[in-house]
């Protein structure tokens, strides 16, 4: 097989340290022989990892619900304040436009 070359990092001390640490050897698959004649086999159900389910205590469940509700309230308050800031800015720009228009129209009538 072709082996990849591992780059090295020469240090000023003369020691050479590889940048990539070699990993452990890969374990061959266990199970029935493949039908196609290749060296790989499909993992069986017993070889598959089974992750444990997340289990919350009643106190943990209450804390998760309270944290989620608090997060929703904070995000909602931020979004509402941003919408309010945009509305106030729009209203003030509209008032300034009306005042400027009346001032400019008053100059042209004299």
MMTF fields as JSON, N, C-alpha, C and O atoms, coordinates in Angstrom:
{
  "mmtfVersion": "1.0.0",
  "mmtfProducer": "UNKNOWN",
  "numBonds": 439,
  "numAtoms": 440,
  "numGroups": 110,
  "numChains": 1,
  "numModels": 1,
  "chainsPerModel": [1],
  "groupsPerChain": [110],
  "chainIdList": ["A"],
  "bondAtomList": [4, 2, 8, 6, 12, 10, 16, 14, 20, 18, 24, 22, 28, 26, 32, 30, 36, 34, 40, 38, 44, 42, 48, 46, 52, 50, 56, 54, 60, 58, 64, 62, 68, 66, 72, 70, 76, 74, 80, 78, 84, 82, 88, 86, 92, 90, 96, 94, 100, 98, 104, 102, 108, 106, 112, 110, 116, 114, 120, 118, 124, 122, 128, 126, 132, 130, 136, 134, 140, 138, 144, 142, 148, 146, 152, 150, 156, 154, 160, 158, 164, 162, 168, 166, 172, 170, 176, 174, 180, 178, 184, 182, 188, 186, 192, 190, 196, 194, 200, 198, 204, 202, 208, 206, 212, 210, 216, 214, 220, 218, 224, 222, 228, 226, 232, 230, 236, 234, 240, 238, 244, 242, 248, 246, 252, 250, 256, 254, 260, 258, 264, 262, 268, 266, 272, 270, 276, 274, 280, 278, 284, 282, 288, 286, 292, 290, 296, 294, 300, 298, 304, 302, 308, 306, 312, 310, 316, 314, 320, 318, 324, 322, 328, 326, 332, 330, 336, 334, 340, 338, 344, 342, 348, 346, 352, 350, 356, 354, 360, 358, 364, 362, 368, 366, 372, 370, 376, 374, 380, 378, 384, 382, 388, 386, 392, 390, 396, 394, 400, 398, 404, 402, 408, 406, 412, 410, 416, 414, 420, 418, 424, 422, 428, 426, 432, 430, 436, 434],
  "bondOrderList": [1, 1, 1, 1, 1, 1, 1, 1, 1, 1, 1, 1, 1, 1, 1, 1, 1, 1, 1, 1, 1, 1, 1, 1, 1, 1, 1, 1, 1, 1, 1, 1, 1, 1, 1, 1, 1, 1, 1, 1, 1, 1, 1, 1, 1, 1, 1, 1, 1, 1, 1, 1, 1, 1, 1, 1, 1, 1, 1, 1, 1, 1, 1, 1, 1, 1, 1, 1, 1, 1, 1, 1, 1, 1, 1, 1, 1, 1, 1, 1, 1, 1, 1, 1, 1, 1, 1, 1, 1, 1, 1, 1, 1, 1, 1, 1, 1, 1, 1, 1, 1, 1, 1, 1, 1, 1, 1, 1, 1],
  "groupList": [{"groupName": "UNK", "atomNameList": ["N", "CA", "C", "O"], "elementList": ["N", "C", "C", "O"], "formalChargeList": [0, 0, 0, 0], "bondAtomList": [1, 0, 2, 1, 3, 2], "bondOrderList": [1, 1, 2], "singleLetterCode": "X", "chemCompType": "L-PEPTIDE LINKING"}],
  "groupTypeList": [0, 0, 0, 0, 0, 0, 0, 0, 0, 0, 0, 0, 0, 0, 0, 0, 0, 0, 0, 0, 0, 0, 0, 0, 0, 0, 0, 0, 0, 0, 0, 0, 0, 0, 0, 0, 0, 0, 0, 0, 0, 0, 0, 0, 0, 0, 0, 0, 0, 0, 0, 0, 0, 0, 0, 0, 0, 0, 0, 0, 0, 0, 0, 0, 0, 0, 0, 0, 0, 0, 0, 0, 0, 0, 0, 0, 0, 0, 0, 0, 0, 0, 0, 0, 0, 0, 0, 0, 0, 0, 0, 0, 0, 0, 0, 0, 0, 0, 0, 0, 0, 0, 0, 0, 0, 0, 0, 0, 0, 0],
  "groupIdList": [1, 2, 3, 4, 5, 6, 7, 8, 9, 10, 11, 12, 13, 14, 15, 16, 17, 18, 19, 20, 21, 22, 23, 24, 25, 26, 27, 28, 29, 30, 31, 32, 33, 34, 35, 36, 37, 38, 39, 40, 41, 42, 43, 44, 45, 46, 47, 48, 49, 50, 51, 52, 53, 54, 55, 56, 57, 58, 59, 60, 61, 62, 63, 64, 65, 66, 67, 68, 69, 70, 71, 72, 73, 74, 75, 76, 77, 78, 79, 80, 81, 82, 83, 84, 85, 86, 87, 88, 89, 90, 91, 92, 93, 94, 95, 96, 97, 98, 99, 100, 101, 102, 103, 104, 105, 106, 107, 108, 109, 110],
  "secStructList": [7, 7, 7, 7, 7, 7, 7, 3, 3, 3, 7, 6, 6, 1, 7, 3, 3, 3, 1, 1, 7, 7, 7, 7, 7, 7, 7, 7, 7, 7, 1, 1, 7, 7, 1, 1, 1, 7, 1, 7, 7, 7, 7, 7, 6, 6, 6, 1, 7, 7, 7, 7, 7, 7, 7, 7, 7, 2, 2, 2, 2, 2, 2, 2, 2, 2, 2, 2, 2, 2, 2, 2, 2, 2, 2, 2, 2, 2, 2, 2, 2, 2, 2, 2, 2, 2, 2, 2, 2, 2, 2, 2, 2, 2, 2, 2, 2, 2, 2, 2, 2, 2, 2, 2, 2, 2, 2, 2, 2, 7],
  "xCoordList": [0.843, 0.0, 0.883, 2.033, 0.319, 1.023, 0.805, -0.333, 1.865, 1.768, 1.969, 2.891, 1.124, 1.308, 2.545, 2.905, 3.188, 4.352, 3.862, 3.012, 4.407, 4.019, 4.974, 6.187, 4.435, 5.338, 5.989, 5.409, 7.179, 7.909, 8.167, 8.192, 8.356, 8.604, 9.989, 10.132, 11.023, 12.359, 12.436, 12.152, 12.816, 12.958, 14.394, 15.298, 14.623, 15.99, 16.935, 18.151, 16.394, 17.252, 17.783, 18.663, 17.26, 17.69, 16.76, 16.886, 15.814, 14.847, 13.787, 13.374, 13.355, 12.334, 11.065, 11.059, 9.977, 8.704, 7.692, 7.531, 6.997, 5.985, 4.798, 4.396, 4.233, 3.076, 1.821, 0.965, 1.714, 0.535, 0.939, 1.866, 0.24, 0.534, -0.128, -1.308, 0.582, -0.037, -1.114, -0.976, -2.163, -3.269, -3.058, -2.139, -3.908, -3.809, -4.288, -4.958, -3.948, -4.319, -5.836, -6.503, -6.362, -7.795, -8.137, -7.467, -9.169, -9.601, -10.361, -11.206, -10.099, -10.855, -12.302, -12.621, -13.162, -14.58, -14.782, -14.093, -15.743, -16.104, -17.5, -18.366, -17.71, -19.033, -18.913, -17.838, -20.026, -20.0, -19.182, -19.017, -18.681, -17.881, -18.763, -19.936, -18.229, -19.035, -19.366, -18.617, -20.489, -20.935, -20.138, -19.902, -19.722, -19.062, -17.601, -17.011, -17.013, -15.628, -14.649, -13.441, -15.137, -14.233, -13.876, -14.436, -12.951, -12.473, -13.303, -13.076, -14.261, -15.073, -16.389, -16.937, -16.872, -18.168, -19.026, -18.519, -20.306, -21.236, -21.289, -21.294, -21.33, -21.405, -22.753, -23.786, -22.727, -23.962, -24.593, -23.994, -25.796, -26.492, -25.736, -25.757, -25.066, -24.362, -23.114, -22.676, -22.529, -21.328, -21.641, -20.767, -22.877, -23.247, -23.298, -23.723, -22.861, -22.916, -24.336, -25.031, -24.742, -26.057, -25.823, -25.27, -26.25, -26.078, -27.199, -28.352, -26.889, -27.94, -28.852, -28.419, -30.102, -31.067, -30.79, -30.253, -31.164, -30.993, -32.089, -33.271, -31.692, -32.668, -32.549, -31.472, -33.668, -33.699, -34.439, -35.444, -33.924, -34.635, -35.748, -35.716, -36.713, -37.768, -37.2, -37.688, -36.179, -35.574, -34.873, -34.932, -34.22, -33.561, -34.56, -34.309, -35.702, -36.75, -37.318, -37.538, -37.558, -38.065, -37.039, -37.402, -35.765, -34.719, -34.622, -34.421, -34.763, -34.711, -35.888, -35.722, -37.075, -38.263, -38.117, -38.426, -37.652, -37.474, -36.413, -36.583, -35.329, -34.291, -34.801, -34.491, -35.578, -36.153, -37.122, -37.116, -37.968, -38.923, -38.189, -38.578, -37.146, -36.36, -35.686, -35.634, -35.172, -34.545, -35.551, -35.241, -36.757, -37.803, -38.186, -38.386, -38.291, -38.643, -37.56, -37.868, -36.304, -35.211, -35.143, -35.009, -35.232, -35.19, -36.392, -36.256, -37.557, -38.747, -38.605, -38.987, -38.058, -37.874, -36.89, -37.096, -35.836, -34.861, -35.504, -35.315, -36.259, -36.895, -37.943, -38.036, -38.729, -39.739, -39.073, -39.551, -37.983, -37.297, -36.692, -36.694, -36.178, -35.658, -36.775, -36.591, -37.934, -39.075, -39.552, -39.892, -39.578, -39.985, -38.997, -39.412, -37.716, -36.723, -36.895, -36.769, -37.182, -37.413, -38.67, -38.681, -39.735, -40.981, -40.789, -41.284, -40.079, -39.839, -38.978, -39.231, -37.967, -37.117, -37.919, -37.764, -38.758, -39.603, -40.547, -40.726, -41.157, -42.088, -41.346, -41.852, -40.167, -39.427, -38.958, -38.949, -38.572, -38.192, -39.396, -39.266, -40.572, -41.789, -42.129, -42.49, -42.019, -42.296, -41.299, -41.687, -40.019, -39.011, -39.305, -39.113, -39.761, -40.084, -41.241, -41.214, -42.268, -43.412, -42.983, -43.391, -42.174, -41.711, -40.855, -41.032, -39.93, -39.075, -39.905, -39.629, -40.92, -41.767, -42.529, -42.633, -43.061, -43.804, -42.874, -43.275, -41.643, -40.69, -40.293, -40.212, -40.054, -39.657, -40.81, -40.588, -42.027, -43.203, -43.484, -43.941, -43.226, -43.438, -42.473, -42.836, -41.284, -40.314, -40.704, -40.478, -41.287, -41.64, -42.874, -43.02, -43.753, -44.99, -44.729, -45.57, -43.7, -43.447, -42.929, -42.668],
  "yCoordList": [-1.186, 0.0, 1.241, 1.212, 2.319, 3.591, 4.235, 4.364, 4.635, 5.275, 6.777, 7.194, 7.593, 9.04, 9.497, 8.926, 10.534, 11.092, 12.075, 12.922, 11.952, 12.831, 14.016, 13.829, 15.254, 16.408, 16.55, 16.18, 17.08, 17.258, 18.73, 19.535, 19.065, 20.439, 20.497, 20.157, 20.922, 20.981, 22.129, 23.279, 21.812, 22.811, 23.337, 22.656, 24.543, 25.079, 24.195, 24.279, 23.346, 22.494, 21.299, 20.587, 21.076, 19.928, 18.749, 17.768, 18.822, 17.751, 17.877, 18.985, 16.776, 16.778, 16.182, 15.038, 16.975, 16.543, 16.455, 17.429, 15.324, 15.262, 16.154, 16.244, 16.822, 17.68, 16.864, 17.263, 15.722, 14.875, 13.649, 12.929, 13.421, 12.256, 11.037, 11.103, 9.943, 8.756, 8.196, 8.2, 7.726, 7.161, 5.665, 5.086, 5.059, 3.617, 2.891, 3.471, 1.662, 0.863, 0.674, 0.607, 0.591, 0.413, -1.049, -1.936, -1.292, -2.649, -3.197, -2.489, -4.422, -4.975, -5.227, -5.41, -5.231, -5.477, -6.917, -7.839, -7.069, -8.412, -8.714, -7.838, -9.886, -10.264, -11.304, -11.855, -11.564, -12.581, -12.104, -10.904, -13.058, -12.74, -12.067, -12.42, -11.108, -10.416, -11.319, -12.239, -11.044, -11.834, -11.46, -12.309, -10.202, -9.709, -10.134, -10.011, -10.614, -11.038, -9.951, -10.19, -8.755, -7.694, -7.896, -8.761, -7.099, -7.304, -6.57, -6.744, -5.753, -5.0, -5.726, -6.379, -5.593, -6.174, -5.113, -4.139, -5.309, -4.39, -4.712, -5.884, -3.69, -3.963, -4.57, -4.21, -5.477, -6.106, -5.258, -4.286, -5.623, -4.868, -4.903, -3.92, -6.009, -6.1, -5.224, -4.776, -4.971, -4.157, -2.666, -1.855, -2.3, -0.882, -0.329, -1.012, 0.911, 1.546, 2.003, 2.518, 1.809, 2.264, 3.367, 3.125, 4.589, 5.71, 5.725, 5.466, 6.018, 6.055, 7.26, 8.307, 7.097, 8.191, 9.244, 8.937, 10.484, 11.566, 11.436, 11.355, 11.418, 11.293, 12.496, 12.802, 13.176, 14.359, 14.046, 13.336, 14.585, 14.5, 15.544, 16.436, 15.469, 16.5, 17.91, 18.858, 18.051, 19.37, 19.827, 21.007, 18.923, 19.258, 19.644, 20.55, 18.955, 19.277, 20.664, 21.433, 20.992, 22.324, 23.391, 24.457, 23.114, 24.077, 24.276, 25.399, 23.207, 23.325, 24.136, 24.96, 23.908, 24.656, 26.122, 27.005, 26.389, 27.771, 28.48, 29.647, 27.791, 28.382, 28.681, 29.731, 27.771, 28.004, 29.162, 29.985, 29.23, 30.343, 31.665, 32.672, 31.68, 32.904, 33.343, 34.534, 32.384, 32.702, 33.289, 34.247, 32.719, 33.248, 34.657, 35.518, 34.903, 36.254, 37.271, 38.386, 36.904, 37.835, 38.138, 39.296, 37.108, 37.318, 38.134, 39.013, 37.865, 38.644, 40.103, 40.992, 40.355, 41.739, 42.473, 43.647, 41.806, 42.441, 42.758, 43.85, 41.816, 42.051, 43.157, 43.981, 43.182, 44.235, 45.594, 46.579, 45.665, 46.952, 47.421, 48.618, 46.502, 46.893, 47.396, 48.38, 46.733, 47.175, 48.544, 49.399, 48.751, 50.049, 51.145, 52.257, 50.848, 51.831, 52.205, 53.376, 51.227, 51.511, 52.351, 53.276, 52.048, 52.808, 54.255, 55.179, 54.454, 55.819, 56.598, 57.776, 55.946, 56.617, 57.0, 58.103, 56.111, 56.415, 57.562, 58.435, 57.572, 58.656, 59.987, 61.005, 60.001, 61.257, 61.762, 62.971, 60.873, 61.282, 61.853, 62.83, 61.25, 61.772, 63.164, 64.043, 63.375, 64.694, 65.72, 66.837, 65.355, 66.275, 66.6, 67.74, 65.635, 65.889, 66.861, 67.753, 66.698, 67.611, 69.02, 69.985, 69.154, 70.476, 71.127, 72.308, 70.37, 70.922, 71.341, 72.367, 70.547, 70.887, 72.179, 73.039, 72.305, 73.537, 74.741, 75.823, 74.587, 75.699, 76.096, 77.28, 75.109, 75.395, 75.989, 76.873, 75.525, 76.067, 77.478, 78.302, 77.78, 79.128, 80.122, 81.287, 79.724, 80.616, 80.941, 82.056, 79.975, 80.174, 81.068, 81.705, 81.143, 81.927, 83.392, 84.184, 83.83, 85.242, 85.989, 87.187],
  "zCoordList": [0.0, 0.0, 0.0, 0.438, -0.498, -0.491, 0.864, 1.316, 1.506, 2.813, 2.64, 1.94, 3.263, 3.141, 3.903, 4.933, 3.379, 4.066, 5.116, 4.843, 6.319, 7.411, 7.416, 7.503, 7.323, 7.346, 8.713, 9.734, 8.72, 9.971, 10.208, 9.277, 11.466, 11.867, 12.501, 13.675, 11.754, 12.366, 13.366, 13.03, 14.577, 15.63, 15.645, 15.161, 16.194, 16.269, 17.073, 16.901, 17.953, 18.781, 18.005, 18.488, 16.818, 16.039, 16.186, 15.453, 17.13, 17.281, 16.2, 15.858, 15.673, 14.628, 15.214, 15.669, 15.201, 15.752, 14.623, 13.888, 14.446, 13.383, 13.732, 14.892, 12.699, 12.916, 13.175, 13.963, 12.511, 12.658, 13.454, 13.082, 14.545, 15.357, 14.715, 14.371, 14.546, 13.954, 14.876, 16.1, 14.273, 15.046, 15.209, 14.63, 15.99, 16.202, 14.955, 14.1, 14.868, 13.704, 13.652, 14.685, 12.444, 12.247, 12.456, 11.926, 13.22, 13.496, 12.3, 11.752, 11.874, 10.745, 11.149, 12.324, 10.141, 10.4, 10.851, 10.414, 11.731, 12.171, 11.654, 11.645, 11.245, 10.765, 9.667, 9.43, 9.002, 7.957, 6.748, 6.53, 5.979, 4.799, 3.756, 3.629, 3.007, 2.008, 0.829, 0.502, 0.204, -0.932, -2.178, -3.038, -2.282, -3.49, -3.587, -4.66, -2.543, -2.575, -2.162, -2.16, -1.81, -1.379, 0.094, 0.767, 0.574, 1.939, 2.981, 4.179, 2.553, 3.507, 3.751, 2.864, 4.965, 5.306, 5.962, 6.518, 5.892, 6.54, 8.023, 8.399, 8.874, 10.309, 10.674, 10.108, 11.607, 12.055, 13.147, 13.608, 13.559, 14.596, 15.913, 16.654, 16.227, 17.5, 17.507, 18.567, 16.31, 16.247, 16.274, 16.58, 15.957, 15.926, 17.344, 18.276, 17.491, 18.809, 19.093, 18.216, 20.309, 20.739, 21.76, 22.833, 21.417, 22.329, 23.354, 23.008, 24.59, 25.601, 25.392, 24.909, 25.76, 25.637, 26.711, 27.775, 26.414, 27.379, 28.42, 28.086, 29.669, 30.749, 31.66, 32.172, 31.857, 32.712, 34.002, 34.011, 35.073, 36.341, 36.316, 35.468, 37.2, 37.225, 37.405, 36.789, 38.24, 38.431, 37.155, 36.809, 36.465, 35.206, 34.136, 33.341, 34.113, 33.142, 33.415, 32.479, 34.668, 35.02, 34.661, 34.166, 34.905, 34.569, 33.059, 32.596, 32.295, 30.835, 30.307, 29.407, 30.862, 30.431, 30.817, 30.018, 32.03, 32.47, 31.628, 31.276, 31.307, 30.461, 29.065, 28.504, 28.499, 27.178, 27.176, 26.261, 28.213, 28.307, 28.494, 27.903, 29.299, 29.482, 28.19, 27.885, 27.436, 26.162, 25.183, 24.475, 25.136, 24.262, 24.669, 23.812, 25.966, 26.427, 26.095, 25.675, 26.276, 25.98, 24.488, 24.094, 23.664, 22.207, 21.762, 20.911, 22.314, 21.978, 22.369, 21.608, 23.549, 23.989, 23.086, 22.776, 22.665, 21.773, 20.431, 19.894, 19.889, 18.59, 18.662, 17.753, 19.734, 19.882, 20.036, 19.474, 20.785, 20.947, 19.624, 19.336, 18.825, 17.514, 16.607, 15.89, 16.629, 15.829, 16.299, 15.481, 17.597, 18.144, 17.736, 17.41, 17.75, 17.332, 15.868, 15.509, 15.021, 13.603, 13.429, 12.616, 14.178, 14.065, 14.524, 13.879, 15.624, 16.127, 15.134, 14.881, 14.575, 13.587, 12.345, 11.822, 11.881, 10.711, 10.983, 10.134, 12.166, 12.505, 12.607, 12.135, 13.207, 13.329, 11.97, 11.74, 11.071, 9.72, 8.987, 8.251, 9.183, 8.54, 9.058, 8.275, 10.374, 10.949, 10.418, 10.074, 10.348, 9.806, 8.346, 7.923, 7.578, 6.174, 6.05, 5.202, 6.893, 6.848, 7.236, 6.59, 8.273, 8.709, 7.622, 7.323, 7.028, 5.968, 4.758, 4.135, 4.428, 3.287, 3.549, 2.674, 4.761, 5.071, 5.09, 4.662, 5.572, 5.571, 4.15, 3.824, 3.329, 1.949, 1.149, 0.322, 1.374, 0.681, 1.146, 0.355, 2.397, 2.931, 2.309, 2.144, 1.965, 1.348, -0.089, -0.558, -0.785, -2.191, -2.346, -3.389, -1.37, -1.465, -1.232, -1.656, -0.63, -0.321, -1.483, -1.381]
}
